[in-house]
Amino acid sequence: MELTFIAASLSTALILSNAASIGLAASQLKPRTTIAPPAGKSQPVSIVVPSRGVEPFTHETLERAFALSWPRYELIFCVAHADDPVVKLINRAIARFPKVPARLLIGDDRVSANPKLNNCVKGWEAARHDWVIFADSNVLMPRDYVEHMMAAWRSDTGLVCSTPIGSRPDGFWADVECAFLNTLQARWQYAGEALGLGFAQGKSMLWNKPMLDANGGIRALAAEIAEDAAATKLVNGLGLRVNLVAAPFEQPLGRRSLAEIWSRQARWARLRRVTFPLFFAPEILTGAAVPLALALLAAASAGVSLWATAMAVLAAFYLPECALALSKGWYLSPRMVAAMIARDAMLPTIWARGWLGGAVDWRGNAMTIRTKAAELEETPSSA
């Protein structure tokens, strides 16, 4: 009887904490609305876009970058190698939109073991303006992209970020990636912000350049293997906050495979493990697997239907998730509950992988992320 009570109580507590996180995230997130450009003189902005390779939506994301409504901005595209196929696309886009100040910089500054950070260094140093946005090349920028980033800046802000919201999935495994990105990872990030625990996200980052330059500049972000983890610690160390935009930006996905999802999630788990181990440790409790197992244990001990118990737990977990996605206009399909179940079935293994050593894939390179934070070795890759 005591085991039944303990298991049922723990399962209930986890279900309630899941619902609470969704409520907290919903309180921070706002529906997508258009923000008008500033009426008066606007602050000029430099947008640094690290690029590598051609993806299914590269043409569209490039065009979006040249069609922003912010009155004064420049684009700085950064590519590590001149033979990268994306170079031709970027040069064509620059030629097609001559009214938008834009440059392509090629080179690889080895300031860290983080390939994206290395690619961004030259863009940061070339930026002409005091406000700089790092924007990943697969971010689908709305016309008012800069407006949303600037609107999130407060007097106590050190950094503004946006989590990626998966959209346009093609196939079941892309739905699973949406389930990871949207109602799990973005949801917990916004819940953390509501609790005063803002964490940076590298997809879109707005910096005040003089502030960061006074504290080590972009090279200070090499203190951790993940630039967003280093950014979080740097900003918090200054007594400032990491703020998230009220309506995060889309990342169109296209097709995804199970192997791609595993590779990406395993890498992110390992990065979270070495940079924020105390926050990573309870991640095993964020999915439905643990509360479901506890509920089934309690049901078996009490002689209650296991099938009915499982259905009740899954409904308690996934209906609020679907409601969050629906209320915020995020992707939602009849397959999403199945995708959420597949995601949560993967979570314990991904969490366990985060505690182990060994190589993970980072954009085609087999990389060993060591237990000691900010150490990463390149190992022979078969990619």
C-alpha positions in Angstrom: 0.0 0.0 0.0 2.9 2.4 0.9 4.5 1.6 -2.5 1.3 2.3 -4.3 0.9 5.7 -2.6 4.5 6.8 -3.2 4.4 5.8 -6.9 1.0 7.4 -7.4 2.1 10.6 -5.6 5.3 10.9 -7.5 3.5 10.4 -10.8 0.9 13.0 -10.0 3.6 15.5 -9.0 5.4 15.0 -12.3 2.1 15.4 -14.2 1.3 18.6 -12.4 4.8 20.0 -12.9 4.4 19.3 -16.6 1.1 21.2 -16.7 2.6 24.0 -14.6 5.5 24.4 -17.1 3.0 24.7 -19.9 1.1 27.3 -18.1 4.3 29.3 -17.3 5.4 29.1 -20.9 2.0 30.2 -22.2 2.2 33.2 -19.9 5.4 34.4 -21.5 4.5 33.6 -25.1 2.4 36.0 -27.1 0.5 35.5 -30.4 2.4 36.5 -33.5 1.6 40.1 -34.3 3.2 42.5 -36.7 5.4 45.2 -35.1 5.7 48.4 -37.0 9.1 49.9 -37.8 10.2 52.7 -35.4 8.6 56.0 -36.3 11.7 58.1 -35.4 15.4 57.5 -36.0 16.1 53.8 -35.5 19.3 52.2 -34.2 21.2 50.6 -37.1 21.7 46.9 -36.7 24.3 44.4 -38.1 23.0 40.9 -38.8 25.7 38.2 -38.8 24.6 35.0 -40.6 26.9 32.0 -40.2 26.3 29.7 -43.2 27.3 26.3 -44.2 25.9 24.1 -47.0 22.7 24.3 -48.9 19.5 23.2 -47.3 16.0 22.7 -48.7 14.8 26.2 -47.6 18.1 28.1 -48.1 16.7 30.2 -51.1 13.7 31.3 -49.0 15.7 32.1 -45.8 18.1 34.1 -47.8 15.4 36.2 -49.5 13.7 36.8 -46.2 16.9 38.3 -44.8 17.0 40.8 -47.6 13.3 41.8 -47.1 13.3 43.0 -43.5 11.3 46.2 -42.6 13.9 47.6 -40.2 15.0 50.9 -41.7 18.7 50.5 -41.2 20.5 47.2 -41.2 23.4 45.4 -42.8 23.9 41.7 -43.6 27.2 40.0 -43.0 27.3 36.4 -44.3 30.1 34.2 -42.9 31.3 31.1 -44.6 34.3 29.1 -43.4 35.4 27.7 -46.8 35.3 29.3 -50.3 34.3 26.0 -52.0 31.1 25.8 -49.9 28.1 25.6 -52.3 26.2 28.2 -50.4 28.7 30.8 -51.5 27.2 31.0 -55.0 23.6 31.4 -53.5 24.7 34.2 -51.2 26.5 36.1 -53.9 23.5 35.8 -56.2 21.2 37.1 -53.4 23.6 40.1 -52.7 23.5 40.9 -56.4 19.7 40.7 -56.6 19.1 43.1 -53.6 21.7 45.9 -54.2 19.8 48.3 -51.9 20.5 46.2 -48.8 24.1 46.6 -47.5 25.5 43.1 -47.5 28.9 41.4 -47.5 30.2 37.8 -47.7 33.2 37.0 -45.5 35.1 33.8 -46.0 37.6 32.3 -43.5 37.8 30.3 -40.3 39.1 31.9 -37.1 40.0 29.1 -34.8 39.3 30.7 -31.5 37.5 27.7 -30.0 36.4 24.1 -30.7 33.0 25.4 -31.7 32.8 25.6 -35.6 29.9 28.1 -35.6 31.6 30.5 -33.2 34.8 30.3 -35.3 32.7 31.2 -38.3 31.1 34.2 -36.6 34.3 35.9 -35.4 35.0 37.7 -38.7 31.4 38.9 -38.9 31.5 40.3 -35.4 34.7 42.2 -36.0 33.4 43.5 -39.3 30.1 44.7 -37.9 29.7 48.5 -38.3 26.9 49.0 -35.8 26.5 48.9 -32.0 23.6 46.4 -32.2 24.5 43.0 -33.6 22.3 40.0 -34.2 23.6 36.5 -34.8 21.1 34.7 -36.9 21.5 31.1 -38.0 21.1 30.6 -41.7 18.0 28.4 -41.3 16.0 30.9 -39.3 12.9 32.0 -41.4 12.9 35.7 -40.6 9.6 37.6 -40.7 9.7 41.1 -42.0 9.6 42.5 -38.5 12.4 40.2 -37.3 14.5 43.0 -35.9 11.5 44.8 -34.4 10.7 41.7 -32.3 14.3 41.3 -31.2 14.7 45.0 -30.2 11.3 45.0 -28.5 12.5 42.4 -26.0 15.4 44.5 -24.8 14.9 46.0 -21.3 17.1 48.1 -19.1 18.4 45.0 -17.3 18.9 43.0 -20.4 22.3 41.6 -21.5 21.1 39.4 -24.4 17.9 38.8 -26.3 17.3 35.4 -28.0 14.7 33.3 -29.7 14.2 29.6 -29.6 13.5 27.9 -33.0 10.0 26.8 -33.6 9.8 23.9 -36.0 7.5 24.3 -39.0 6.8 22.8 -42.4 7.7 19.2 -41.4 7.7 16.6 -44.1 7.1 13.1 -42.7 6.7 11.5 -39.3 10.2 12.1 -38.0 10.0 15.7 -38.9 6.9 15.8 -36.7 9.0 14.3 -34.0 11.5 17.1 -34.4 8.7 19.6 -34.0 7.7 17.8 -30.8 11.2 18.2 -29.5 11.7 21.8 -30.6 8.3 23.3 -29.8 6.2 22.0 -27.0 9.2 20.5 -25.1 12.4 22.5 -25.5 10.9 25.9 -26.3 8.2 25.3 -23.6 10.7 24.6 -20.9 12.9 27.5 -22.0 10.0 30.0 -21.7 9.0 28.4 -18.4 12.5 29.0 -17.1 12.3 32.6 -18.2 9.1 33.0 -16.3 10.9 31.7 -13.2 13.8 34.1 -13.7 16.1 31.5 -15.3 16.7 32.8 -18.7 19.0 30.6 -20.9 20.5 31.8 -24.2 19.6 30.1 -27.5 22.1 30.4 -30.3 19.5 30.5 -33.2 18.9 34.3 -32.9 21.0 36.4 -30.5 20.9 40.2 -30.1 23.9 41.7 -28.5 24.9 45.3 -27.6 28.4 45.3 -29.2 30.0 47.8 -26.9 28.8 45.9 -23.8 30.2 42.5 -25.1 33.4 44.1 -26.3 34.0 45.6 -22.9 33.7 42.1 -21.5 36.0 40.1 -23.7 34.2 40.4 -27.1 33.0 37.5 -29.1 36.1 35.5 -28.0 34.7 35.4 -24.5 32.0 33.0 -25.9 34.8 30.4 -26.3 34.7 29.9 -22.5 32.3 27.0 -23.1 32.0 24.6 -26.0 28.4 26.0 -26.7 28.4 29.7 -27.4 24.9 30.0 -25.9 26.0 28.4 -22.6 29.0 30.8 -22.5 26.6 33.7 -23.3 24.2 32.8 -20.5 27.0 32.6 -17.9 28.6 35.8 -19.1 25.4 37.8 -19.0 24.4 36.4 -15.6 27.8 37.2 -14.3 27.2 40.8 -15.2 24.0 40.8 -13.2 21.9 41.1 -16.4 19.2 39.0 -17.8 18.7 36.8 -20.9 15.3 37.7 -22.4 13.4 35.7 -25.0 11.3 37.3 -27.8 7.5 37.0 -27.1 6.8 35.2 -30.4 9.7 33.0 -31.4 10.7 32.5 -35.0 10.2 29.6 -37.3 12.8 27.1 -38.5 11.4 25.2 -41.5 12.3 21.5 -41.3 11.4 19.6 -44.4 12.3 15.9 -44.2 14.0 14.5 -41.2 15.2 11.0 -40.4 15.5 9.2 -37.1 19.3 9.2 -37.4 19.3 13.0 -37.9 17.1 13.6 -34.9 19.2 11.2 -32.7 22.5 12.8 -33.8 21.2 16.4 -33.1 19.5 15.6 -29.8 22.5 13.5 -28.5 24.8 16.4 -29.3 22.6 18.9 -27.6 22.2 16.7 -24.6 25.9 16.3 -24.2 26.4 20.0 -24.5 23.8 20.7 -21.8 25.4 18.0 -19.6 28.9 19.6 -19.7 27.8 23.2 -19.4 24.8 23.0 -17.0 25.0 19.6 -15.3 22.7 20.6 -12.4 19.9 21.6 -14.8 20.5 18.7 -17.1 20.2 16.1 -14.3 16.4 16.4 -13.9 15.7 16.4 -17.6 14.9 12.6 -17.3 11.7 13.7 -15.6 10.4 16.1 -18.3 8.9 13.5 -20.6 6.0 11.1 -20.0 8.2 8.0 -19.5 8.9 8.3 -15.8 5.4 9.4 -14.6 3.9 6.7 -16.8 6.1 4.0 -15.3 5.3 5.2 -11.8 1.6 5.3 -12.6 1.6 1.8 -14.0 3.5 0.5 -10.9 0.9 2.1 -8.7 -2.0 0.7 -10.8 -0.5 -2.8 -10.8 -0.1 -2.7 -7.1 -3.7 -1.4 -6.5 -5.3 -3.8 -9.1 -6.4 -0.9 -11.4 -6.6 -1.3 -15.1 -3.1 -0.7 -16.7 -4.6 0.3 -20.0 -6.9 2.9 -18.5 -4.1 4.2 -16.3 -1.8 4.6 -19.3 -4.4 6.4 -21.3 -5.1 8.8 -18.5 -1.4 9.7 -18.0 -0.8 10.2 -21.7 -3.9 12.4 -22.0 -2.8 14.5 -19.0 0.6 15.0 -20.6 -0.2 15.5 -24.3 -3.5 17.3 -24.4 -2.0 20.4 -22.6 0.9 20.3 -25.0 -1.4 20.2 -28.0 -3.4 23.1 -26.5 -0.2 25.1 -26.2 0.8 24.5 -29.8 -2.7 25.4 -31.0 -3.0 28.6 -28.9 0.4 29.9 -30.2 -0.2 29.0 -33.8 2.6 26.3 -33.9 2.5 23.3 -36.1 -0.1 20.7 -35.1 -1.2 17.7 -37.0 -3.1 14.4 -36.3 0.3 12.7 -36.0 1.6 15.0 -33.2 0.5 12.9 -30.3 2.2 9.8 -31.8 5.3 12.1 -32.4 5.2 13.2 -28.8 5.1 9.6 -27.7 8.1 8.7 -29.9 9.9 11.7 -28.6 9.3 10.7 -24.9 10.3 7.1 -25.7 13.7 8.5 -26.9 14.3 10.9 -24.1 15.6 8.5 -21.4 18.2 7.1 -23.9 19.2 10.6 -25.0 19.5 11.7 -21.4 21.7 8.6 -20.6 23.8 9.4 -23.7 24.4 12.9 -22.4 26.3 11.4 -19.4 28.5 9.3 -21.5 31.7 10.1 -23.4 32.4 9.2 -27.0 31.9 11.0 -30.3 28.8 12.8 -31.4 28.2 14.3 -34.9 28.5 18.0 -35.4 27.6 19.1 -38.9 29.4 16.0 -40.4 32.3 16.0 -38.0 32.7 13.3 -35.4 33.4 15.3 -32.2 34.3 14.2 -28.7 32.7 16.5 -26.1 34.6 15.9 -22.9 33.1 15.8 -19.4 35.2 18.9 -18.6 33.3 21.8 -20.1 34.7 23.7 -23.1 36.9 20.8 -24.2 36.1 19.2 -27.6 38.3 17.2 -29.9 37.9 16.5 -33.5 38.1 12.8 -34.3 38.2 11.0 -37.6 34.8 11.2 -39.3 33.1 8.9 -41.7 30.8 11.6 -42.9 
